[in-house]
């Protein structure tokens, strides 16, 4: 991993990267377009605002924390500031672009209270947004509690929003698996008792700017947070996990020793949707990798559980899936819950056969959240450090390549601390990780490149009901602009069959070409294709060959066209090949027009919708200037490879 850092440290009242003004203290992005302004108002309250090309994307909003009944954010005075320029190149193992860059101006403001206590506000300003967090000082031997975080986000109320309710799933556990409210006026958002989840996407009222708000960096000293509308004038304010989250009885407030760094509050901005789509700010806000990651390899996987859950207990079935992955050229095969009950030679026999055939095996585990004392050892392995490491050592010796860890079921701090613990231990034994039933990605993949993907999405496994199938196309056309922006997404896509739930199939309402396109539109370093082997083997030659070669990690990704919850056209490059996928989020036929990179004068074939959603078609294209138009059926799609 190559790091090139240019650092300028300055101390004093207000120096490079921030300048005094009547309004406050400003930090400016390297390109000069983004400004983060910190203000101490006449009411002695600390606030901030963010502007882009001189237009506010965050109006003056509160800053501060409540600790021991003291409002750290009121009555504070600026003691000093220090600024540095950061320019770090780093390499990821999965994601929308493997070669990444952390380039920003970082300013640390130190504030003092009347009683002499201090805290720091650390601000980073990037060309595509700004982020901030707090650092608290105190006795390293003292464990303390933050009673509340007062951070607010006051977005302009004349725009549109795509926002996701923070709510219980059908197992009555908090999740990130709800449908979002799409394209609704900011000033008429419905009330929601438990608040709203990150990320939140907004379009300005004049349609010239896009803004995303999210959280980055979780190290176990803070819970994962969301927001509600309890801020001034009903604006968004940070909210800790719900006290009544049933999985563990813990206090939802953060607890830690000092010095104490909170997560980053990130505001991503841009002129168009591709600025949001392409951002890598979330990973950049996390610490650099310090492990040998040469063994980490993104890849595609089969998964027998989606169509036939009990197949995980059949040795013969899993051997067939190993053969299938070998023939498709897919790197991995995932055996889900209950694999420990497998008949015949068991998982160990499958692992041996998989290794001989060049296919890597992944195994499912419960996170142990709420199961720390479970009599069933399988349910608490990941919660016990000794058991966890012993199991990881055992399966790594068998040749297992990765683990899918499921059912975290809470954002409270004790369980959030388990994520990096699992990642560290897994790295010690050469295991990659898929977090399922998990919190939203906050950028772990930079520090722990063995994290290949995270669920935190209503994915294909929930399609066993007709009403959910009816929403699938719109949902699929929303998440490339929201959830997938902040990290790899384990949606388990590309399902051509009807999902069977309790013996009853729910009819697919998206087209075959729409499903094929998801292999490109959805990004995941562990791209788990969920349908049965026979469904893929029965495809026409073009789609089948497409799935044989489509990668799971990318040198470059671009949004070519689209609008959240309406449609999306995505191009991703691996080497000298572009893979293109387009999906229609509406049940109306439409013609989409876009420009493809590097295709002037080239001819290629697009796999399109056929006469109906259950058939494929083909469109031959020769583009003299890069402009392309493709027709999609309602809920349809298309896919292509261009060399």
VEXMAR-324520 format. One record per residue (C-alpha): residue in one letter; y, z, x. Coordinates in steps of 0.25 Angstrom, whole numbers, plus 5000, padded with zeros to 4 digits. Example, Ala and Ser with C-alpha at 12.3 -4.5 7.8 and 13.67 -1.06 7.14 Angstrom:
BEGIN
> res / v / w / u
> A / 4982 / 5031 / 5049;
> S / 4996 / 5029 / 5055;
END
This chain:
BEGIN
> res / v / w / u
> X / 5000 / 5000 / 5000;
> X / 5013 / 4996 / 5006;
> X / 5026 / 5004 / 5003;
> X / 5039 / 4999 / 5007;
> X / 5050 / 5009 / 5004;
> X / 5065 / 5009 / 5007;
> X / 5071 / 5022 / 5004;
> X / 5085 / 5027 / 5005;
> X / 5087 / 5042 / 5003;
> X / 5101 / 5047 / 5000;
> X / 5106 / 5061 / 4996;
> X / 5119 / 5066 / 4991;
> X / 5126 / 5066 / 4977;
> X / 5124 / 5052 / 4973;
> X / 5120 / 5041 / 4983;
> X / 5113 / 5027 / 4984;
> X / 5106 / 5023 / 4971;
> X / 5115 / 5032 / 4962;
> X / 5130 / 5032 / 4961;
> X / 5140 / 5042 / 4954;
> X / 5147 / 5037 / 4942;
> X / 5153 / 5044 / 4930;
> X / 5140 / 5042 / 4922;
> X / 5131 / 5048 / 4932;
> X / 5122 / 5043 / 4944;
> X / 5116 / 5030 / 4944;
> X / 5103 / 5024 / 4951;
> X / 5102 / 5009 / 4952;
> X / 5090 / 5000 / 4953;
> X / 5088 / 4991 / 4966;
> X / 5093 / 4979 / 4958;
> X / 5105 / 4986 / 4952;
> X / 5100 / 4984 / 4937;
> X / 5095 / 4997 / 4933;
> X / 5103 / 5010 / 4933;
> X / 5098 / 5024 / 4931;
> X / 5110 / 5033 / 4928;
> X / 5109 / 5048 / 4928;
> X / 5120 / 5056 / 4921;
> X / 5124 / 5070 / 4919;
> X / 5132 / 5070 / 4906;
> X / 5143 / 5079 / 4901;
> X / 5133 / 5088 / 4895;
> X / 5126 / 5090 / 4908;
> X / 5114 / 5083 / 4904;
> X / 5107 / 5073 / 4914;
> X / 5105 / 5059 / 4908;
> X / 5101 / 5046 / 4913;
> X / 5102 / 5031 / 4909;
> X / 5096 / 5018 / 4913;
> X / 5103 / 5004 / 4913;
> X / 5098 / 4990 / 4916;
> X / 5109 / 4980 / 4920;
> X / 5119 / 4989 / 4914;
> X / 5113 / 4991 / 4901;
> X / 5107 / 5005 / 4897;
> X / 5092 / 5005 / 4895;
> X / 5092 / 5021 / 4894;
> X / 5104 / 5027 / 4889;
> X / 5108 / 5041 / 4894;
> X / 5096 / 5050 / 4893;
> X / 5092 / 5064 / 4896;
> X / 5086 / 5068 / 4909;
> X / 5080 / 5082 / 4912;
> X / 5068 / 5092 / 4911;
> X / 5067 / 5106 / 4905;
> X / 5061 / 5116 / 4914;
> X / 5061 / 5131 / 4912;
> X / 5070 / 5129 / 4900;
> X / 5080 / 5122 / 4909;
> X / 5085 / 5108 / 4906;
> X / 5085 / 5100 / 4920;
> X / 5094 / 5089 / 4915;
> X / 5106 / 5097 / 4910;
> X / 5117 / 5104 / 4919;
> X / 5112 / 5097 / 4931;
> X / 5120 / 5092 / 4943;
> X / 5117 / 5081 / 4953;
> X / 5114 / 5087 / 4967;
> X / 5111 / 5075 / 4974;
> X / 5104 / 5061 / 4974;
> X / 5095 / 5054 / 4983;
> X / 5091 / 5039 / 4982;
> X / 5081 / 5030 / 4988;
> X / 5077 / 5016 / 4987;
> X / 5062 / 5013 / 4985;
> X / 5055 / 5000 / 4987;
> X / 5040 / 5002 / 4988;
> X / 5030 / 4991 / 4987;
> X / 5016 / 4996 / 4982;
> X / 5003 / 4989 / 4977;
> X / 4996 / 4993 / 4964;
> X / 4981 / 4990 / 4961;
> X / 4983 / 4987 / 4947;
> X / 4995 / 4983 / 4938;
> X / 5004 / 4971 / 4934;
> X / 5008 / 4969 / 4949;
> X / 5001 / 4975 / 4961;
> X / 5012 / 4974 / 4971;
> X / 5023 / 4983 / 4966;
> X / 5036 / 4989 / 4971;
> X / 5043 / 5002 / 4969;
> X / 5058 / 4998 / 4971;
> X / 5069 / 5007 / 4966;
> X / 5080 / 5016 / 4969;
> X / 5076 / 5031 / 4967;
> X / 5087 / 5042 / 4966;
> X / 5084 / 5057 / 4965;
> X / 5095 / 5065 / 4958;
> X / 5094 / 5080 / 4961;
> X / 5101 / 5089 / 4950;
> X / 5103 / 5103 / 4950;
> X / 5105 / 5113 / 4939;
> X / 5114 / 5125 / 4938;
> X / 5103 / 5135 / 4942;
> X / 5101 / 5126 / 4955;
> X / 5088 / 5120 / 4950;
> X / 5086 / 5105 / 4954;
> X / 5079 / 5093 / 4949;
> X / 5078 / 5078 / 4953;
> X / 5080 / 5066 / 4945;
> X / 5073 / 5054 / 4952;
> X / 5077 / 5041 / 4948;
> X / 5071 / 5027 / 4951;
> X / 5078 / 5014 / 4948;
> X / 5070 / 5001 / 4948;
> X / 5075 / 4987 / 4945;
> X / 5066 / 4988 / 4933;
> X / 5070 / 5002 / 4928;
> X / 5072 / 5017 / 4932;
> X / 5064 / 5029 / 4932;
> X / 5067 / 5044 / 4934;
> X / 5059 / 5057 / 4935;
> X / 5063 / 5072 / 4938;
> X / 5059 / 5080 / 4950;
> X / 5059 / 5096 / 4949;
> X / 5060 / 5105 / 4960;
> X / 5055 / 5119 / 4961;
> X / 5045 / 5129 / 4967;
> X / 5032 / 5121 / 4971;
> X / 5024 / 5133 / 4967;
> X / 5030 / 5134 / 4953;
> X / 5023 / 5127 / 4942;
> X / 5034 / 5123 / 4931;
> X / 5035 / 5116 / 4918;
> X / 5044 / 5106 / 4912;
> X / 5047 / 5109 / 4898;
> X / 5053 / 5096 / 4894;
> X / 5058 / 5083 / 4900;
> X / 5071 / 5079 / 4894;
> X / 5071 / 5064 / 4899;
> X / 5076 / 5054 / 4888;
> X / 5076 / 5039 / 4887;
> X / 5087 / 5034 / 4878;
> X / 5084 / 5019 / 4876;
> X / 5094 / 5010 / 4868;
> X / 5091 / 5011 / 4854;
> X / 5094 / 4996 / 4851;
> X / 5081 / 4991 / 4857;
> X / 5067 / 4989 / 4854;
> X / 5055 / 4998 / 4858;
> X / 5040 / 4997 / 4861;
> X / 5036 / 5012 / 4861;
> X / 5022 / 5019 / 4860;
> X / 5020 / 5032 / 4852;
> X / 5014 / 5043 / 4860;
> X / 5003 / 5048 / 4850;
> X / 4989 / 5052 / 4849;
> X / 4977 / 5042 / 4849;
> X / 4966 / 5043 / 4839;
> X / 4959 / 5054 / 4847;
> X / 4972 / 5062 / 4845;
> X / 4976 / 5061 / 4860;
> X / 4989 / 5056 / 4865;
> X / 4988 / 5042 / 4870;
> X / 4996 / 5029 / 4874;
> X / 4987 / 5021 / 4864;
> X / 4996 / 5019 / 4852;
> X / 5003 / 5007 / 4848;
> X / 5017 / 5006 / 4851;
> X / 5029 / 5004 / 4842;
> X / 5034 / 4990 / 4846;
> X / 5047 / 4983 / 4845;
> X / 5054 / 4993 / 4837;
> X / 5069 / 4997 / 4837;
> X / 5071 / 5009 / 4847;
> X / 5081 / 5015 / 4837;
> X / 5070 / 5015 / 4826;
> X / 5058 / 5020 / 4833;
> X / 5049 / 5029 / 4824;
> X / 5047 / 5044 / 4827;
> X / 5035 / 5048 / 4834;
> X / 5031 / 5062 / 4835;
> X / 5024 / 5062 / 4849;
> X / 5034 / 5052 / 4855;
> X / 5032 / 5039 / 4863;
> X / 5024 / 5035 / 4875;
> X / 5028 / 5028 / 4887;
> X / 5031 / 5016 / 4890;
> X / 5042 / 5013 / 4880;
> X / 5048 / 4999 / 4880;
> X / 5062 / 4995 / 4875;
> X / 5069 / 4982 / 4873;
> X / 5085 / 4983 / 4873;
> X / 5092 / 4980 / 4860;
> X / 5098 / 4967 / 4866;
> X / 5084 / 4963 / 4871;
> X / 5088 / 4962 / 4886;
> X / 5081 / 4974 / 4892;
> X / 5068 / 4981 / 4891;
> X / 5065 / 4995 / 4895;
> X / 5052 / 5003 / 4897;
> X / 5052 / 5018 / 4898;
> X / 5039 / 5025 / 4904;
> X / 5034 / 5036 / 4913;
> X / 5029 / 5035 / 4927;
> X / 5022 / 5044 / 4937;
> X / 5012 / 5056 / 4933;
> X / 5007 / 5065 / 4944;
> X / 5002 / 5076 / 4935;
> X / 5014 / 5085 / 4936;
> X / 5019 / 5080 / 4922;
> X / 5013 / 5075 / 4909;
> X / 5014 / 5061 / 4905;
> X / 5026 / 5060 / 4895;
> X / 5031 / 5052 / 4883;
> X / 5044 / 5052 / 4875;
> X / 5049 / 5056 / 4861;
> X / 5062 / 5054 / 4854;
> X / 5068 / 5068 / 4856;
> X / 5079 / 5063 / 4866;
> X / 5094 / 5063 / 4863;
> X / 5096 / 5053 / 4851;
> X / 5081 / 5051 / 4849;
> X / 5079 / 5045 / 4863;
> X / 5066 / 5046 / 4871;
> X / 5063 / 5059 / 4878;
> X / 5051 / 5063 / 4887;
> X / 5040 / 5070 / 4880;
> X / 5029 / 5078 / 4886;
> X / 5014 / 5077 / 4881;
> X / 5012 / 5081 / 4867;
> X / 5009 / 5096 / 4866;
> X / 4998 / 5094 / 4856;
> X / 4990 / 5084 / 4864;
> X / 4976 / 5089 / 4861;
> X / 4968 / 5085 / 4873;
> X / 4974 / 5097 / 4882;
> X / 4982 / 5109 / 4878;
> X / 4992 / 5109 / 4890;
> X / 5007 / 5110 / 4889;
> X / 5013 / 5096 / 4889;
> X / 5024 / 5100 / 4898;
> X / 5023 / 5097 / 4913;
> X / 5020 / 5107 / 4923;
> X / 5021 / 5106 / 4939;
> X / 5025 / 5112 / 4952;
> X / 5037 / 5107 / 4960;
> X / 5042 / 5098 / 4964;
> X / 5040 / 5091 / 4951;
> X / 5042 / 5076 / 4948;
> X / 5041 / 5071 / 4934;
> X / 5036 / 5057 / 4930;
> X / 5046 / 5045 / 4930;
> X / 5053 / 5041 / 4918;
> X / 5053 / 5026 / 4919;
> X / 5063 / 5016 / 4913;
> X / 5059 / 5001 / 4915;
> X / 5069 / 4991 / 4912;
> X / 5071 / 4975 / 4912;
> X / 5077 / 4963 / 4907;
> X / 5064 / 4958 / 4901;
> X / 5050 / 4962 / 4897;
> X / 5044 / 4958 / 4911;
> X / 5053 / 4968 / 4918;
> X / 5045 / 4979 / 4910;
> X / 5032 / 4972 / 4910;
> X / 5032 / 4970 / 4926;
> X / 5038 / 4984 / 4930;
> X / 5030 / 4992 / 4939;
> X / 5039 / 5004 / 4939;
> X / 5029 / 5014 / 4933;
> X / 5020 / 5012 / 4945;
> X / 5032 / 5012 / 4955;
> X / 5036 / 5026 / 4950;
> X / 5023 / 5032 / 4955;
> X / 5019 / 5036 / 4969;
> X / 5013 / 5026 / 4979;
> X / 4998 / 5026 / 4981;
> X / 4992 / 5034 / 4992;
> X / 4977 / 5030 / 4990;
> X / 4969 / 5019 / 4996;
> X / 4968 / 5009 / 4984;
> X / 4961 / 4998 / 4991;
> X / 4949 / 5000 / 4982;
> X / 4956 / 4999 / 4969;
> X / 4954 / 4986 / 4962;
> X / 4959 / 4981 / 4948;
> X / 4949 / 4974 / 4939;
> X / 4944 / 4970 / 4926;
> X / 4933 / 4978 / 4919;
> X / 4923 / 4977 / 4907;
> X / 4922 / 4988 / 4897;
> X / 4910 / 4988 / 4888;
> X / 4915 / 5000 / 4880;
> X / 4925 / 4993 / 4871;
> X / 4915 / 4985 / 4863;
> X / 4903 / 4994 / 4865;
> X / 4906 / 5008 / 4869;
> X / 4891 / 5012 / 4870;
> X / 4889 / 5001 / 4880;
> X / 4894 / 5011 / 4891;
> X / 4880 / 5019 / 4889;
> X / 4872 / 5006 / 4892;
> X / 4868 / 5003 / 4906;
> X / 4864 / 4989 / 4902;
> X / 4877 / 4986 / 4895;
> X / 4885 / 4991 / 4907;
> X / 4877 / 4982 / 4916;
> X / 4880 / 4970 / 4907;
> X / 4895 / 4974 / 4909;
> X / 4894 / 4974 / 4924;
> X / 4887 / 4960 / 4924;
> X / 4898 / 4956 / 4915;
> X / 4909 / 4961 / 4924;
> X / 4903 / 4955 / 4936;
> X / 4902 / 4941 / 4929;
> X / 4917 / 4942 / 4924;
> X / 4921 / 4946 / 4938;
> X / 4927 / 4959 / 4932;
> X / 4928 / 4970 / 4942;
> X / 4924 / 4982 / 4933;
> X / 4916 / 4987 / 4922;
> X / 4920 / 5000 / 4914;
> X / 4910 / 5009 / 4908;
> X / 4917 / 5018 / 4898;
> X / 4914 / 5032 / 4892;
> X / 4899 / 5037 / 4891;
> X / 4895 / 5029 / 4903;
> X / 4888 / 5042 / 4908;
> X / 4878 / 5040 / 4896;
> X / 4874 / 5027 / 4901;
> X / 4859 / 5024 / 4900;
> X / 4849 / 5018 / 4910;
> X / 4855 / 5018 / 4924;
> X / 4868 / 5023 / 4919;
> X / 4882 / 5021 / 4925;
> X / 4877 / 5023 / 4939;
> X / 4868 / 5011 / 4937;
> X / 4879 / 5002 / 4931;
> X / 4888 / 5006 / 4943;
> X / 4877 / 5002 / 4953;
> X / 4875 / 4989 / 4946;
> X / 4890 / 4986 / 4945;
> X / 4892 / 4988 / 4959;
> X / 4881 / 4978 / 4963;
> X / 4889 / 4968 / 4954;
> X / 4903 / 4971 / 4959;
> X / 4908 / 4977 / 4946;
> X / 4915 / 4990 / 4947;
> X / 4912 / 5001 / 4937;
> X / 4922 / 5010 / 4929;
> X / 4918 / 5023 / 4922;
> X / 4925 / 5030 / 4910;
> X / 4928 / 5045 / 4911;
> X / 4935 / 5055 / 4902;
> X / 4948 / 5061 / 4908;
> X / 4944 / 5075 / 4905;
> X / 4957 / 5077 / 4898;
> X / 4953 / 5089 / 4888;
> X / 4939 / 5088 / 4893;
> X / 4940 / 5097 / 4905;
> X / 4929 / 5106 / 4900;
> X / 4921 / 5096 / 4893;
> X / 4906 / 5099 / 4894;
> X / 4904 / 5084 / 4896;
> X / 4906 / 5082 / 4911;
> X / 4910 / 5067 / 4908;
> X / 4922 / 5071 / 4900;
> X / 4928 / 5081 / 4911;
> X / 4925 / 5074 / 4924;
> X / 4939 / 5068 / 4926;
> X / 4945 / 5082 / 4923;
> X / 4938 / 5089 / 4934;
> X / 4943 / 5085 / 4948;
> X / 4929 / 5089 / 4954;
> X / 4921 / 5082 / 4943;
> X / 4930 / 5070 / 4944;
> X / 4929 / 5068 / 4959;
> X / 4914 / 5070 / 4959;
> X / 4913 / 5060 / 4948;
> X / 4922 / 5050 / 4954;
> X / 4914 / 5051 / 4967;
> X / 4901 / 5049 / 4960;
> X / 4905 / 5036 / 4953;
> X / 4913 / 5030 / 4964;
> X / 4900 / 5031 / 4972;
> X / 4893 / 5023 / 4961;
> X / 4903 / 5012 / 4963;
> X / 4912 / 5015 / 4951;
> X / 4926 / 5009 / 4952;
> X / 4934 / 5016 / 4942;
> X / 4935 / 5026 / 4930;
> X / 4941 / 5025 / 4917;
> X / 4947 / 5039 / 4913;
> X / 4950 / 5041 / 4898;
> X / 4955 / 5051 / 4888;
> X / 4966 / 5058 / 4895;
> X / 4972 / 5061 / 4881;
> X / 4985 / 5068 / 4885;
> X / 4998 / 5067 / 4893;
> X / 4998 / 5081 / 4897;
> X / 5000 / 5085 / 4912;
> X / 4987 / 5090 / 4915;
> X / 4980 / 5077 / 4911;
> X / 4991 / 5068 / 4917;
> X / 4987 / 5075 / 4930;
> X / 4973 / 5070 / 4929;
> X / 4977 / 5056 / 4930;
> X / 4981 / 5056 / 4945;
> X / 4970 / 5066 / 4948;
> X / 4959 / 5056 / 4943;
> X / 4966 / 5044 / 4950;
> X / 4966 / 5052 / 4963;
> X / 4952 / 5056 / 4962;
> X / 4948 / 5042 / 4958;
> X / 4955 / 5036 / 4970;
> X / 4947 / 5045 / 4979;
> X / 4934 / 5039 / 4974;
> X / 4938 / 5024 / 4973;
> X / 4939 / 5024 / 4958;
> X / 4949 / 5017 / 4949;
> X / 4954 / 5023 / 4936;
> X / 4957 / 5018 / 4922;
> X / 4965 / 5029 / 4914;
> X / 4961 / 5028 / 4899;
> X / 4966 / 5036 / 4887;
> X / 4977 / 5039 / 4897;
> X / 4992 / 5041 / 4898;
> X / 5001 / 5030 / 4901;
> X / 5002 / 5024 / 4915;
> X / 5013 / 5030 / 4923;
> X / 5010 / 5023 / 4936;
> X / 4998 / 5030 / 4942;
> X / 4993 / 5016 / 4948;
> X / 5003 / 5016 / 4959;
> X / 4998 / 5030 / 4965;
> X / 4984 / 5028 / 4960;
> X / 4980 / 5013 / 4961;
> X / 4966 / 5016 / 4956;
> X / 4972 / 5018 / 4942;
> X / 4969 / 5004 / 4936;
> X / 4973 / 5006 / 4922;
> X / 4977 / 5016 / 4911;
> X / 4974 / 5015 / 4896;
> X / 4986 / 5021 / 4888;
> X / 4986 / 5009 / 4878;
> X / 4979 / 5006 / 4865;
> X / 4969 / 4997 / 4871;
> X / 4957 / 4988 / 4866;
> X / 4948 / 5000 / 4864;
> X / 4957 / 5004 / 4852;
> X / 4955 / 4991 / 4844;
> X / 4944 / 4995 / 4835;
> X / 4953 / 4995 / 4823;
> X / 4958 / 4983 / 4815;
> X / 4972 / 4989 / 4815;
> X / 4972 / 4990 / 4830;
> X / 4967 / 4976 / 4832;
> X / 4979 / 4972 / 4823;
> X / 4989 / 4978 / 4833;
> X / 4982 / 4974 / 4846;
> X / 4990 / 4961 / 4848;
> X / 5004 / 4968 / 4847;
> X / 4999 / 4980 / 4855;
> X / 4994 / 4970 / 4866;
> X / 5007 / 4963 / 4866;
> X / 5015 / 4976 / 4868;
> X / 5008 / 4984 / 4879;
> X / 5011 / 4973 / 4890;
> X / 5025 / 4977 / 4888;
> X / 5023 / 4992 / 4887;
> X / 5010 / 5000 / 4891;
> X / 5005 / 4990 / 4901;
> X / 5019 / 4990 / 4908;
> X / 5017 / 5004 / 4914;
> X / 5003 / 5002 / 4919;
> X / 4989 / 4996 / 4918;
> X / 4983 / 4996 / 4904;
> X / 4969 / 4998 / 4901;
> X / 4969 / 4991 / 4887;
> X / 4955 / 4986 / 4889;
> X / 4959 / 4972 / 4884;
> X / 4953 / 4958 / 4882;
> X / 4944 / 4962 / 4870;
> X / 4939 / 4949 / 4862;
> X / 4929 / 4957 / 4853;
> X / 4932 / 4966 / 4841;
> X / 4933 / 4980 / 4845;
> X / 4922 / 4988 / 4838;
> X / 4925 / 5002 / 4834;
> X / 4914 / 5011 / 4827;
> X / 4906 / 4998 / 4825;
> X / 4917 / 4990 / 4818;
> X / 4925 / 4979 / 4825;
> X / 4940 / 4978 / 4824;
> X / 4943 / 4963 / 4825;
> X / 4952 / 4958 / 4836;
> X / 4965 / 4953 / 4832;
> X / 4970 / 4947 / 4845;
> X / 4966 / 4934 / 4850;
> X / 4955 / 4931 / 4861;
> X / 4966 / 4925 / 4870;
> X / 4975 / 4938 / 4867;
> X / 4964 / 4947 / 4872;
> X / 4961 / 4938 / 4884;
> X / 4976 / 4938 / 4888;
> X / 4976 / 4954 / 4888;
> X / 4969 / 4953 / 4902;
> X / 4982 / 4948 / 4907;
> X / 4992 / 4954 / 4898;
> X / 4987 / 4968 / 4900;
> X / 4987 / 4974 / 4914;
> X / 4976 / 4983 / 4919;
> X / 4971 / 4986 / 4933;
> X / 4957 / 4989 / 4926;
> X / 4957 / 4978 / 4916;
> X / 4946 / 4983 / 4907;
> X / 4941 / 4971 / 4897;
> X / 4936 / 4978 / 4885;
> X / 4927 / 4968 / 4878;
> X / 4912 / 4966 / 4879;
> X / 4906 / 4957 / 4889;
> X / 4901 / 4947 / 4879;
> X / 4915 / 4945 / 4874;
> X / 4920 / 4941 / 4887;
> X / 4908 / 4933 / 4891;
> X / 4910 / 4925 / 4878;
> X / 4924 / 4921 / 4880;
> X / 4927 / 4906 / 4883;
> X / 4927 / 4902 / 4898;
> X / 4942 / 4903 / 4900;
> X / 4945 / 4917 / 4894;
> X / 4932 / 4922 / 4901;
> X / 4936 / 4916 / 4915;
> X / 4950 / 4922 / 4913;
> X / 4944 / 4936 / 4911;
> X / 4936 / 4934 / 4923;
> X / 4948 / 4932 / 4932;
> X / 4960 / 4940 / 4926;
> X / 4964 / 4951 / 4936;
> X / 4967 / 4965 / 4933;
> X / 4978 / 4967 / 4943;
> X / 4990 / 4958 / 4945;
> X / 5000 / 4953 / 4956;
> X / 5010 / 4950 / 4946;
> X / 5013 / 4951 / 4931;
> X / 5023 / 4945 / 4922;
> X / 5027 / 4946 / 4907;
> X / 5029 / 4931 / 4904;
> X / 5033 / 4933 / 4889;
> X / 5032 / 4943 / 4878;
> X / 5038 / 4954 / 4870;
> X / 5032 / 4967 / 4867;
> X / 5022 / 4968 / 4855;
> X / 5024 / 4953 / 4853;
> X / 5018 / 4945 / 4864;
> X / 5015 / 4945 / 4879;
> X / 5013 / 4935 / 4890;
> X / 5009 / 4941 / 4904;
> X / 5006 / 4934 / 4917;
> X / 4999 / 4941 / 4928;
> X / 4996 / 4936 / 4942;
> X / 4985 / 4938 / 4952;
> X / 4986 / 4930 / 4964;
> X / 4989 / 4916 / 4961;
> X / 4985 / 4917 / 4946;
> X / 4993 / 4920 / 4934;
> X / 4986 / 4926 / 4922;
> X / 4993 / 4925 / 4909;
> X / 4991 / 4932 / 4896;
> X / 4998 / 4931 / 4883;
> X / 4996 / 4939 / 4870;
> X / 5002 / 4938 / 4856;
> X / 5006 / 4952 / 4850;
> X / 5008 / 4946 / 4836;
> X / 4999 / 4940 / 4826;
> X / 5007 / 4927 / 4826;
> X / 5005 / 4914 / 4833;
> X / 5015 / 4911 / 4844;
> X / 5019 / 4902 / 4856;
> X / 5023 / 4910 / 4868;
> X / 5031 / 4904 / 4879;
> X / 5032 / 4909 / 4893;
> X / 5034 / 4905 / 4908;
> X / 5022 / 4907 / 4917;
> X / 5023 / 4910 / 4932;
> X / 5019 / 4899 / 4942;
> X / 5014 / 4889 / 4933;
> X / 5023 / 4877 / 4934;
> X / 5015 / 4864 / 4933;
> X / 5002 / 4871 / 4932;
> X / 4992 / 4869 / 4921;
> X / 4983 / 4880 / 4915;
> X / 4975 / 4884 / 4903;
> X / 4979 / 4896 / 4894;
> X / 4968 / 4903 / 4885;
> X / 4975 / 4904 / 4872;
> X / 4971 / 4908 / 4858;
> X / 4962 / 4898 / 4850;
> X / 4962 / 4895 / 4836;
> X / 4961 / 4909 / 4832;
> X / 4961 / 4923 / 4839;
> X / 4946 / 4922 / 4842;
> X / 4947 / 4909 / 4851;
> X / 4953 / 4905 / 4863;
> X / 4961 / 4892 / 4866;
> X / 4967 / 4885 / 4878;
> X / 4981 / 4879 / 4881;
> X / 4983 / 4870 / 4893;
> X / 4996 / 4872 / 4900;
> X / 5004 / 4865 / 4910;
> X / 5018 / 4871 / 4913;
> X / 5028 / 4863 / 4920;
> X / 5038 / 4875 / 4921;
> X / 5030 / 4887 / 4918;
> X / 5033 / 4888 / 4904;
> X / 5021 / 4890 / 4895;
> X / 5019 / 4892 / 4880;
> X / 5006 / 4897 / 4873;
> X / 5003 / 4899 / 4859;
> X / 4996 / 4912 / 4854;
> X / 4990 / 4915 / 4841;
> X / 4994 / 4928 / 4834;
> X / 4988 / 4940 / 4842;
> X / 4984 / 4929 / 4852;
> X / 4986 / 4927 / 4867;
> X / 4983 / 4918 / 4879;
> X / 4979 / 4919 / 4894;
> X / 4979 / 4910 / 4906;
> X / 4977 / 4910 / 4921;
> X / 4986 / 4902 / 4930;
> X / 4983 / 4899 / 4944;
END
